[in-house]
Amino acid sequence: MAVLSGRTRNKAISRLGARAKETRVVVTQFTKCWGSAGVKTKVLIIEDDPGIRRSLALSLKTEGYRVSEAPSGTIGLEMAHSEMPDLVICDVNMPQMDGFAVVAKLRESPDFGSVPFVFLTARSERADVRRGMNLGADDYLTKPFTLDELIEAVKGRLKKHSDSREALTQELILGGERLRTRFLSRLTGQVEHSAFDDAVRPGASSSITEATVLFTDIRGFTTISERLLVTEIGELLNRYFQLACEPIVAAGGRIVKFIGDGIMAVFPHGEGQPRERQALHAIQAGLGLSLIANQFRHWMYTHYADRGLPEFAIGVGIHTGEVTLCQLGGAGQDNFTAVGDTVNIAARLEAQTKELGWRVVASGAAISAAGDAVIHGAHRVVHLRGRTKPVLVYEVTGLKNLKATLGTEQGSLPLQLRAALLGNAEGAAMAVKAALRETLLALLADDAGPTLSSPLRIKNYALIGKLRERGGSALYLAERDTDGRKVVVTIRRRSAGDDAAFRAFVEQATTLRRLQHPHIAPIFDHGFADDVAYVVTEYFPRGSLKDLLWAALPPARAVELLRQAASALAELERLAIVHDAIGPERFLLRDTGQLALAGVESAHGHGQPGAPREPSAGELLQYRAPEEVQGENRDHRSDVYALGVIFFQMLTGKCPYHGATGDELKHQIVHAPVPSLPAVLAPWQQLAARLLARQPGQRFDSAQAVLDAIGAIERPST
């Protein structure tokens, strides 16, 4: 089971201030190492003169470039399409296909729209230079030239291209501060403002056109991220988005923004891109995303089966309408973003998928645009935030005579897109953890407290009041939105020298969250961020078993409570878990009178409702087995001994051993014989003696054995 390390991400919020710089580093490193470690920048030389071609190739290889050589324009085009180069050097005068025809052909394809292209030729007339640049060349070197001039031109063009690609990659990623705010609103219940309320940038060329917009994000991403490390969140996001982008790209969509756990894609309508086809392709991609999410669910479960993560699921919202397309980059670079009401509607339709219980939701406008090929199920009229008019929406279930688009082979995404994926994954992981940390630290603040005018929340829990505050921890009474149930939110911050206890707190929450047992207190929610963590547990207003032990209990009641306590420990034994803190204060009482074993800090009634009194060191010592008192290792039989002390206390109203000092008490525990019960309690003497045996080997060897022994005893009447 993964635990928090002591040195990871302690400055997540301050690091977000440098988010853009960090992402640029990630993108640059990714660009240098794309494909596999050590891959070099590839230069394609298209030159019909073998002597010049080989001289150029040798010079570039000496500089560390990977070089491919083509003796003609036709072969050069074939080689470029076979393996995309990072830069092309091309002669102009060649038979069959000259250099002008080569650059014109390359620029016809969006994949080659921004690949640097350098002419190297003896034709130096101004008209030739102008023609080449107009066709899309980036530089024009005339012969004769020196090799130093060539190397300088190559390095300069690659540097300019890298800077441009890096800037365009940044346009694909939502900024770190906006991501943090986005995740913070999910945690605190604030209104989440649209991630797409971007204005057209000054100086950017734009056009208004009709398009179908697709928005998708991961359901429960906040909960997933709370229970993973930053590196694990980044890996999960990057791996899933690598798969999720495939059906979008394969269907002809343009991915224009990554928003942490979300993707926005646009399918523009226009010449060569008819309305019906583009809307249909968007719906195909949406169905493909749904299928890929099903496949990815298995991957997530395989890698993080022990983290208590929610089932992986996504939502997809699709809408057709007018958008403003804003051109990014310069001429020859087919990159754009999209803004407008249509974009926001698509995002808000996706937000409706969870409430509706549908994976793919399309507006009536999108369904109408896509034609009769779409198979849809139920339909609803929904009201979207920020809109006065309702929107008719449909559940998309399939396509007639068409398959959902799943995409091409993995790893075929363009380099710029893959770099953006990596930057988004890293930035989103940092932002979501920073948002959780900020939320929890605010709740730990001295002046934190819910009021009518300023209620406090975390996720779907409304905080009612603070039950207890001690050192680096605080307990809140809260109410769950879904059913109004009272719960306890415990927040704990790691302090100096507290690493082991803090890790245990996180690990216990992770482990016990998976347990479903009537006598183990459930953990409804939990998460951690750097040096602070929280759990949401059941609320026990009746207090703990300790509150019943001021006097002896009826024997039948004592045996029944022992059975319930042993049942909880037997479940832990089945999972090879030793509780290591067994005492009556750990067994909490429900309104029904049932016991429930608590594994982490829990609130129960003691004095002020919901505010527990912590046991003293002397009280804790009473329940420590002889081997523990002597400094030896404990195991599940030590928990059995603690049950014996509790059982003896329930029957008699007092603990089996006493001492004026801690040392005297330790001596009694280690050396004194098991005390005898009063004669009226003789039927339970043997059971108590085996529970309290000084040697572990003489005790019941498991809690299940205790249950078996209880079952064999004839229960007396009360």
C-alpha angles and dihedrals in degrees: 000000000000117000135187115278118222098238106038124117098335091154100044096139095047090047089058088067088066093041096121093051092048092050090051088055091050092049093047092049091046091050092051094048102034115152098009139346113292099019108152130215109275122225122190115207116200108189130138095205105086094202095053091041094054093044091053092046093051093049093050094045089053088057090054101260125137107236134201122189128212122184095203143024093251093053091043092057091049091051092047092053091045093054119004112235125218091224137008126214111192138177118224103214107064132135122255095006121025126205094264090059090047095055091043091054093047093049090054089071119072089216090064097036094107104027106124111251122195123189117214111188148132091237104101102163113131091235091056092049091049091048093051094048092047090054090056108272116149099204139012120207118186127210132280096052137153123243089239089058090051094049091048091050092049094049092046094050093046091049092050091047092049092051091048093048091048091052092048090048089055089055088060093057128071111234120264096243092050090048091051090050090048093053092041091058090054091053098045100036095244120149107276109226117217116272088217103061090116122146123222106270117245111262094014116128113237141177136191115233141148118264143158112243124203123196125182136171141168118270114228092012092144091056092045092051093047090064100044135069119253091254091051093050090051092049093049094049095045094047095048095044091050086061096037095054092056099074091043094052093040090053091053097256123145116227105219104169143020112205105188101272094007140077128205118200132178130209103194120207121221145094109354089006106077119199097243094049095048094047090047091049090052090053090046089054091048092054089046090055090053091054093046090051089056090054093045091053089071092051093051093047092048093052100038106024092135098053101077093237120173117251111281111253139152139201128218126201122190129186136167124214146096119324135176111237113205117199116230124200127005137303115312092027110109097203127126144155128216133223136175145083093300090061093051093047091053090051093049092047088057089052088057094058094084094049092045093043091231125127098205119035122183127184121239087251092057093045091050092048093049095056131213097325093084119093111206134178127198124004132205141182108235134186114226124205112262095019127100096197120068121237126227110227135185135204107237111217106164150322132262112246090343134098127224112260112252098171136232130297117318115264096032095110117118117269094245091053093049091050090051090050091056094046092047093049093051094044095046092049091054094043097050092049091047090051092052092047092049091050094049095045090052089055090050093052116116094241095044112125136134119252134177091254096041111029118186122227142174115194108309096345123098112206115229102182145325114271100185141353123194127162109306097354138075134185123209130191106226142174124230114232097217098060108359092247117160113241138168122241112203118193121190130183123203113242132192111296091009099101096113095047091045092051089048090052091053094043094049091051091050093048100042092045087072095052121099107186130137093229099044116081107243124236109218099187141356143169145163138213122186105299101357134066140173141201132194114214141171118283117236109192092174092066128225139310088265089069089063096051100079086099139013118284125223107274094241091053091047092051092048092051090047089053092052092047092048090048090058092049091047089058090052090048090053088059093043092247122146110201096204096191105068115160136129091266088064093061107077127198125234123205087259091060093249121138124235123189113229119211101185134033107305135179121234136162115282117143100320106041110264097008111110126204111229115233117250123243089256092052091050091050091060090070098045116110120237092254090055092049089054092050097253125138118278127220137173090295087065087061088051089055090052088053088054092055091049091048092050089049093050091051098044107020092239140073119261095241134042137183136173089228136026091255092052090050091050090051091052092049093050102039112018119096120246105277119241122248119234113277092255088061095047094118088069098043095096092048092050092045093055092046091051099040111142094223115064090220091060094054128081104288093224144008088251089060088054089054090050091051092050090052090054094054118091104236111231122221118260 
